[in-house]
Amino acid sequence: MRVRVGQGFDIHRFVDTATNDRKLILGGVHFEGERGLIGHSDADVVAHATAEAILGACGLGNIGEHFPDSDPKYKNIDSIKLLEIVAKMASDHNFEIGNVDCSVVCEQPKIAPHRDEMQKKLSLAAGAAVTVKGRRAEGLGAIGRIEGIACWAVAIVTQIE
């Protein structure tokens, strides 16, 4: 039995409120009344970073290789579905996901009121515990200026022989 670790990262810019009605989806949860993020899929940075961490831990490439933004079938797709596919890929390659830990960095919205629901949806999709923490950028850089949201994730998997 081999234990492997993977790191995931994703970042998306907010849409311009005046010209777009895109929903903000984080960890599979709709944050009502908040500006959405620009992306080919639903731009769920938390689900994307989670999937990236799992793919990396399994040595299976990255999310862009498997779900390219040039493919119209992924336009506005629910990223929780992509995470489910990634979890199946891991299983199909004899990996068991131990857990994934995510740090969401944004000035707004507040993550804590939705954390439990996010963790539940992500964990169900991944087939393993996924934890989520909200962090602020303390006004620094593009994230601190409320230009977007970023997420870092770390996954641990076990290779089943």
BALOBA-1460 file (C-alpha; in Angstrom, 3 decimals):
// residues 161
<rec num="1" residu="m" x="0.000" y="0.000" z="0.000"/>
<rec num="2" residu="r" x="1.417" y="3.378" z="-1.082"/>
<rec num="3" residu="v" x="0.234" y="6.752" z="0.196"/>
<rec num="4" residu="r" x="0.398" y="9.675" z="-2.212"/>
<rec num="5" residu="v" x="-0.314" y="13.401" z="-1.832"/>
<rec num="6" residu="g" x="-1.583" y="15.847" z="-4.441"/>
<rec num="7" residu="q" x="-1.976" y="19.595" z="-4.485"/>
<rec num="8" residu="g" x="-4.706" y="21.487" z="-6.337"/>
<rec num="9" residu="f" x="-5.237" y="25.140" z="-7.121"/>
<rec num="10" residu="d" x="-7.865" y="27.151" z="-8.972"/>
<rec num="11" residu="i" x="-8.691" y="30.825" z="-9.342"/>
<rec num="12" residu="h" x="-11.451" y="32.692" z="-11.198"/>
<rec num="13" residu="r" x="-12.358" y="36.355" z="-11.661"/>
<rec num="14" residu="f" x="-15.727" y="37.789" z="-10.720"/>
<rec num="15" residu="v" x="-18.079" y="38.831" z="-13.528"/>
<rec num="16" residu="d" x="-19.055" y="42.465" z="-13.969"/>
<rec num="17" residu="t" x="-22.296" y="42.812" z="-12.001"/>
<rec num="18" residu="a" x="-23.748" y="45.300" z="-14.462"/>
<rec num="19" residu="t" x="-23.536" y="42.987" z="-17.463"/>
<rec num="20" residu="n" x="-23.911" y="39.433" z="-16.183"/>
<rec num="21" residu="d" x="-26.290" y="37.389" z="-14.013"/>
<rec num="22" residu="r" x="-24.000" y="34.370" z="-13.549"/>
<rec num="23" residu="k" x="-24.508" y="32.473" z="-10.261"/>
<rec num="24" residu="l" x="-21.730" y="32.079" z="-7.695"/>
<rec num="25" residu="i" x="-21.223" y="28.365" z="-7.039"/>
<rec num="26" residu="l" x="-18.633" y="27.241" z="-4.463"/>
<rec num="27" residu="g" x="-18.336" y="23.631" z="-3.354"/>
<rec num="28" residu="g" x="-21.566" y="22.867" z="-5.205"/>
<rec num="29" residu="v" x="-23.489" y="25.487" z="-3.215"/>
<rec num="30" residu="h" x="-25.221" y="28.497" z="-4.768"/>
<rec num="31" residu="f" x="-24.359" y="31.691" z="-2.902"/>
<rec num="32" residu="e" x="-27.484" y="33.720" z="-3.610"/>
<rec num="33" residu="g" x="-27.118" y="37.433" z="-4.220"/>
<rec num="34" residu="e" x="-23.360" y="37.222" z="-4.882"/>
<rec num="35" residu="r" x="-21.536" y="37.944" z="-8.147"/>
<rec num="36" residu="g" x="-20.617" y="34.845" z="-10.131"/>
<rec num="37" residu="l" x="-17.218" y="33.827" z="-11.414"/>
<rec num="38" residu="i" x="-16.058" y="33.795" z="-15.034"/>
<rec num="39" residu="g" x="-15.338" y="30.325" z="-16.415"/>
<rec num="40" residu="h" x="-16.216" y="27.776" z="-19.075"/>
<rec num="41" residu="s" x="-17.921" y="25.487" z="-16.556"/>
<rec num="42" residu="d" x="-19.780" y="26.836" z="-13.516"/>
<rec num="43" residu="a" x="-16.367" y="28.166" z="-12.314"/>
<rec num="44" residu="d" x="-16.605" y="26.379" z="-8.943"/>
<rec num="45" residu="v" x="-13.043" y="27.003" z="-7.721"/>
<rec num="46" residu="v" x="-13.491" y="24.697" z="-4.724"/>
<rec num="47" residu="a" x="-14.659" y="21.680" z="-6.741"/>
<rec num="48" residu="h" x="-11.934" y="22.380" z="-9.334"/>
<rec num="49" residu="a" x="-9.124" y="22.591" z="-6.769"/>
<rec num="50" residu="t" x="-10.429" y="19.410" z="-5.107"/>
<rec num="51" residu="a" x="-10.430" y="17.569" z="-8.442"/>
<rec num="52" residu="e" x="-6.930" y="18.900" z="-9.263"/>
<rec num="53" residu="a" x="-5.575" y="17.661" z="-5.933"/>
<rec num="54" residu="i" x="-7.029" y="14.179" z="-6.472"/>
<rec num="55" residu="l" x="-5.761" y="13.976" z="-10.054"/>
<rec num="56" residu="g" x="-2.313" y="15.098" z="-8.927"/>
<rec num="57" residu="a" x="-2.159" y="12.583" z="-6.084"/>
<rec num="58" residu="c" x="-3.055" y="9.796" z="-8.516"/>
<rec num="59" residu="g" x="-0.651" y="10.984" z="-11.212"/>
<rec num="60" residu="l" x="-3.543" y="11.396" z="-13.651"/>
<rec num="61" residu="g" x="-2.756" y="14.822" z="-15.076"/>
<rec num="62" residu="n" x="-4.928" y="17.855" z="-14.544"/>
<rec num="63" residu="i" x="-8.503" y="18.994" z="-14.909"/>
<rec num="64" residu="g" x="-7.798" y="20.873" z="-18.163"/>
<rec num="65" residu="e" x="-6.568" y="17.692" z="-19.844"/>
<rec num="66" residu="h" x="-9.714" y="15.749" z="-18.966"/>
<rec num="67" residu="f" x="-12.302" y="18.553" z="-19.260"/>
<rec num="68" residu="p" x="-10.890" y="21.120" z="-21.726"/>
<rec num="69" residu="d" x="-12.513" y="24.530" z="-21.927"/>
<rec num="70" residu="s" x="-12.423" y="24.143" z="-25.699"/>
<rec num="71" residu="d" x="-15.032" y="21.364" z="-25.510"/>
<rec num="72" residu="p" x="-18.607" y="22.719" z="-25.692"/>
<rec num="73" residu="k" x="-19.991" y="19.763" z="-23.705"/>
<rec num="74" residu="y" x="-18.368" y="21.220" z="-20.571"/>
<rec num="75" residu="k" x="-19.888" y="24.699" z="-21.060"/>
<rec num="76" residu="n" x="-21.621" y="25.662" z="-17.772"/>
<rec num="77" residu="i" x="-21.339" y="22.070" z="-16.462"/>
<rec num="78" residu="d" x="-21.874" y="21.443" z="-12.764"/>
<rec num="79" residu="s" x="-18.346" y="21.004" z="-11.379"/>
<rec num="80" residu="i" x="-19.619" y="18.580" z="-8.742"/>
<rec num="81" residu="k" x="-20.283" y="16.210" z="-11.671"/>
<rec num="82" residu="l" x="-16.687" y="16.697" z="-12.811"/>
<rec num="83" residu="l" x="-15.494" y="15.859" z="-9.293"/>
<rec num="84" residu="e" x="-17.595" y="12.671" z="-9.351"/>
<rec num="85" residu="i" x="-15.907" y="11.683" z="-12.620"/>
<rec num="86" residu="v" x="-12.458" y="12.390" z="-11.154"/>
<rec num="87" residu="a" x="-13.254" y="10.253" z="-8.081"/>
<rec num="88" residu="k" x="-14.301" y="7.397" z="-10.400"/>
<rec num="89" residu="m" x="-11.077" y="7.833" z="-12.395"/>
<rec num="90" residu="a" x="-9.094" y="7.520" z="-9.163"/>
<rec num="91" residu="s" x="-10.983" y="4.353" z="-8.233"/>
<rec num="92" residu="d" x="-10.577" y="2.916" z="-11.741"/>
<rec num="93" residu="h" x="-6.804" y="3.381" z="-11.363"/>
<rec num="94" residu="n" x="-6.749" y="1.570" z="-8.000"/>
<rec num="95" residu="f" x="-6.611" y="4.615" z="-5.759"/>
<rec num="96" residu="e" x="-8.696" y="5.204" z="-2.653"/>
<rec num="97" residu="i" x="-9.173" y="8.836" z="-1.660"/>
<rec num="98" residu="g" x="-8.361" y="9.359" z="2.020"/>
<rec num="99" residu="n" x="-9.387" y="13.002" z="2.386"/>
<rec num="100" residu="v" x="-9.094" y="16.439" z="0.790"/>
<rec num="101" residu="d" x="-8.582" y="19.715" z="2.647"/>
<rec num="102" residu="c" x="-9.440" y="23.026" z="0.944"/>
<rec num="103" residu="s" x="-8.589" y="26.635" z="1.749"/>
<rec num="104" residu="v" x="-10.841" y="29.110" z="-0.042"/>
<rec num="105" residu="v" x="-9.346" y="32.611" z="-0.191"/>
<rec num="106" residu="c" x="-11.728" y="35.530" z="-0.730"/>
<rec num="107" residu="e" x="-12.811" y="38.764" z="0.876"/>
<rec num="108" residu="q" x="-16.432" y="37.980" z="0.078"/>
<rec num="109" residu="p" x="-18.640" y="36.074" z="0.396"/>
<rec num="110" residu="k" x="-18.315" y="34.622" z="3.874"/>
<rec num="111" residu="i" x="-17.650" y="30.872" z="3.578"/>
<rec num="112" residu="a" x="-18.530" y="29.782" z="7.138"/>
<rec num="113" residu="p" x="-22.353" y="30.009" z="6.808"/>
<rec num="114" residu="h" x="-22.239" y="27.533" z="3.895"/>
<rec num="115" residu="r" x="-19.264" y="25.396" z="4.963"/>
<rec num="116" residu="d" x="-21.217" y="22.382" z="6.219"/>
<rec num="117" residu="e" x="-23.299" y="22.159" z="3.046"/>
<rec num="118" residu="m" x="-20.188" y="22.573" z="0.883"/>
<rec num="119" residu="q" x="-18.337" y="19.844" z="2.774"/>
<rec num="120" residu="k" x="-21.316" y="17.509" z="2.460"/>
<rec num="121" residu="k" x="-21.654" y="17.993" z="-1.321"/>
<rec num="122" residu="l" x="-17.920" y="17.750" z="-1.986"/>
<rec num="123" residu="s" x="-17.511" y="14.687" z="0.249"/>
<rec num="124" residu="l" x="-20.399" y="12.906" z="-1.431"/>
<rec num="125" residu="a" x="-18.951" y="13.624" z="-4.887"/>
<rec num="126" residu="a" x="-15.407" y="12.600" z="-3.910"/>
<rec num="127" residu="g" x="-16.455" y="9.551" z="-1.911"/>
<rec num="128" residu="a" x="-14.228" y="10.729" z="0.948"/>
<rec num="129" residu="a" x="-14.084" y="13.474" z="3.543"/>
<rec num="130" residu="v" x="-13.537" y="16.953" z="2.090"/>
<rec num="131" residu="t" x="-13.023" y="19.820" z="4.510"/>
<rec num="132" residu="v" x="-13.331" y="23.512" z="3.649"/>
<rec num="133" residu="k" x="-11.871" y="26.554" z="5.356"/>
<rec num="134" residu="g" x="-12.487" y="30.181" z="4.436"/>
<rec num="135" residu="r" x="-9.550" y="32.581" z="4.533"/>
<rec num="136" residu="r" x="-9.248" y="36.291" z="3.765"/>
<rec num="137" residu="a" x="-6.485" y="37.920" z="1.729"/>
<rec num="138" residu="e" x="-6.484" y="40.846" z="4.184"/>
<rec num="139" residu="g" x="-6.903" y="43.346" z="1.352"/>
<rec num="140" residu="l" x="-3.738" y="42.233" z="-0.451"/>
<rec num="141" residu="g" x="-3.499" y="41.603" z="-4.195"/>
<rec num="142" residu="a" x="-6.276" y="40.833" z="-6.667"/>
<rec num="143" residu="i" x="-8.123" y="38.605" z="-4.192"/>
<rec num="144" residu="g" x="-7.888" y="41.303" z="-1.520"/>
<rec num="145" residu="r" x="-9.318" y="43.823" z="-3.996"/>
<rec num="146" residu="i" x="-12.306" y="41.473" z="-4.455"/>
<rec num="147" residu="e" x="-11.460" y="40.719" z="-8.082"/>
<rec num="148" residu="g" x="-11.924" y="36.961" z="-7.686"/>
<rec num="149" residu="i" x="-11.720" y="33.848" z="-5.544"/>
<rec num="150" residu="a" x="-8.925" y="31.284" z="-5.227"/>
<rec num="151" residu="c" x="-8.783" y="27.846" z="-3.646"/>
<rec num="152" residu="w" x="-5.888" y="25.596" z="-2.644"/>
<rec num="153" residu="a" x="-6.522" y="21.917" z="-1.905"/>
<rec num="154" residu="v" x="-4.457" y="18.975" z="-0.710"/>
<rec num="155" residu="a" x="-5.540" y="15.365" z="-1.213"/>
<rec num="156" residu="i" x="-4.201" y="12.143" z="0.176"/>
<rec num="157" residu="v" x="-4.814" y="8.870" z="-1.628"/>
<rec num="158" residu="t" x="-3.796" y="5.282" z="-1.089"/>
<rec num="159" residu="q" x="-2.777" y="3.117" z="-4.005"/>
<rec num="160" residu="i" x="-4.415" y="-0.280" z="-3.722"/>
<rec num="161" residu="e" x="-2.225" y="-3.088" z="-5.055"/>
